[in-house]
Structure formats: structure tokens, C-alpha cells
Amino acid sequence: MEIGVVLPQTELGGDRAAVRTFGEAASDLGYDHLAAYDHVLGADTAAHGDIGGPYDVHDTFHEPLLLFSYLAGFTTLRFATSVLIGPQRQTALLAKQAAELDILCDGGFRLGLGLGWNRVEYEALGYSFSERSAFLEEQIAVLRQLWTHESVTVDGRFHRITAAGLAPLPVQRPIPIWIGAHSPAALRRTGRLADGWFAMVRPGHGLSEALEIIAEGARQAGRDPSEIEFQGQVDYGDGDLDRIARHAERWRKAGASYIGINTMAAGFEKIDQHVAALGKVAAQLL
């Protein structure tokens, strides 16, 4: 089981030095990968009211593909979006950006995709919120074609490509596509289409049931469920290292290929506190 970190981006603001400090520390301490969440825009709830999600216009989100490309220049980390909202991005451009990142980190990128929940964000980016599930399913197939073929022709519901392709192609052909999901329909989609799953439940708290739904989707698509990996998350929280070790072991026993250590919501106000927390966990787990 590979142990990585989650970028505490909602707590770093726009501080480039903090991003570099966190990335270098994670790499130097021996963590495997860095994961980051995605939002292009936050909604102003003073104007919109409650739109149903945990973030608004005040929460900071670095653009993950640009951020990973920056960190790839001076760390040995691998990278994962957990998750990037695919149906509000141009598929060909996303394929190009992901391919470039995969080259820069020497084949160490996993593209985690999700549907998102922010209607305001979808509207601003010019994509259909109501059609996002169907778009994502078609998008995944198009991405894989663009990453594995020199010339691609697609005539789909949402995509039209006529004899065109990426150059250079990524190191991984194709780049692994993971899905972050928790509804039964999305879990079955993961089983049918994805290489991996970012778990939104924990061992003993719905994980086994979710994995069975994923396996059901895989079997229906003629796939081997055992080939679908998953990643868990361990929150630093109050810093109880015994608890952190127990939670990591539960993920290992459950079959997780990866876990991410999350230092957000631990009451930290400075980047040095996040880095110190990573050091304590590394001494315990790595």
C-alpha cells in the first residue's frame, strides 16, 4: 500500500511558497504521491443561497494540473486528482494537459474524475449540469482513445473529432482513470469504466458494501473486479499517531492500493504545522 498526502489547499490561500514547502516536504519524507481536489469557481452564496456543497467563493483551490506540473520540476512525487470535475472541461484539452503532466512526472499521474455538485460552476464554464453523467461516460472513452492512438475519429453525442491526435502521447498509454463516487449509480459506473476508485466511505462504515456495488458493475461489463484499485484517506485530526496507524492498517487489510494523509481541518494556521504533522506520520508509517 502506497502512502501519499492530500494537499491542504483550502488552508494555503494563494501562497506559492507554501505549496512548494508542502510538496518538497512530502517528497523528502518519502511519501509516494500528492492528491489535490478541483474547483474552478466557487459560488457566492450571498447571491445564490445554499447550493448544496461544502465550498463557496471564499474557499481556495489551486488548479491541480498546473500545480502538479510545477511540483514535478523539483520533487519525486506521483500525482492524482481526487477528483477533477471532467464534464465541465473540454475533453481534448484535458487529454493534452494530462498527457503533458504524465510526461513531466515520468508516468506517475492518475486522473481522478468526478461529476461535481456546483450548478453555478457548470453554467459559468458553459457545460450542462443535467447531462454531466452521460458526458463523463463518453469523455472517459474519448480520453483513452486520445492517449493511445496517433489519429482519432469520434462522432459521439458530446464529442466530434475528425482524424486528429495528440503529440507527444503520454508515458502511460492510457493514463489510469479513477472515479470519486459514493452513489450506487456512480459506483456501478466505476466498476464498468474506471481503473480505480477514490473511496468516500471507510472500512467498517460502508466500504465493503460500496466495493460490492463496484464489483457488480465490473462483472456486468465483463471486467475482473480485482483489477480495480482503490484509495483511502486517513485524517490527521487530533494527531493521535496510534489512531492514525490503526486507520492506515484497516485500509491495508481492506485491500487499498493507496492511502492519502489529510492534514486539513486539524486546526493548523501555518504551513509549518502541516509539514510537522507529515513528519510525525512519516515516522510512524513510512
CORGI-V161170 format. One record per backbone hydrogen bond with DSSP energy under -1.0 kcal/mol. NH is the residue of the N-H (numbers start at 1). CO is the residue of the C=O. Records with the same first field share a line. If there is no record, write none. Layout:
NH: CO + CO
This chain:
2: 257
4: 259
5: 33
6: 261
7: 35
9: 7
11: 8
15: 12
19: 15
20: 16
21: 17
22: 18
23: 19
24: 20
25: 21
26: 22
27: 23
28: 24
29: 25
30: 27
31: 26
32: 3
34: 78
35: 5
36: 80
45: 43
47: 44
48: 44
49: 45
57: 43
59: 56
67: 63
68: 64
69: 65
70: 66
71: 67
72: 68
73: 70
74: 71
78: 32
79: 108
80: 34
81: 110
82: 36
84: 112
86: 84
88: 85
89: 86
94: 90
95: 91
96: 92
97: 93
98: 94
99: 95
100: 96
101: 97
102: 98
103: 99
104: 100
105: 101
106: 103
107: 102
110: 79
111: 176
113: 178
114: 84
122: 118
123: 119
124: 120
125: 121
127: 122
132: 129
135: 131
136: 132
137: 133
138: 134
139: 135
140: 136
141: 137
142: 138
143: 139
144: 140
145: 141
146: 142
147: 143
149: 145
152: 164
154: 161
156: 159
161: 154
164: 152
178: 111
179: 196
180: 113
187: 183
188: 184
189: 185
190: 186
191: 187
192: 188
193: 189
194: 190
195: 177
197: 229
198: 179
199: 231
205: 202
207: 202
210: 206
211: 207
212: 208
213: 209
214: 210
215: 211
216: 212
217: 213
218: 214
219: 215
220: 216
221: 217
222: 219
223: 218
227: 224
228: 225
229: 195
231: 197
232: 258
234: 260
236: 262
239: 236
244: 240
245: 241
246: 242
247: 243
248: 244
249: 245
250: 246
251: 247
252: 248
253: 249
254: 250
255: 252
256: 251
257: 230
258: 230
259: 2
260: 232
261: 4
262: 234
274: 270
275: 271
276: 272
277: 273
278: 274
279: 275
280: 276
281: 277
282: 278
283: 279
284: 280
285: 281
286: 282
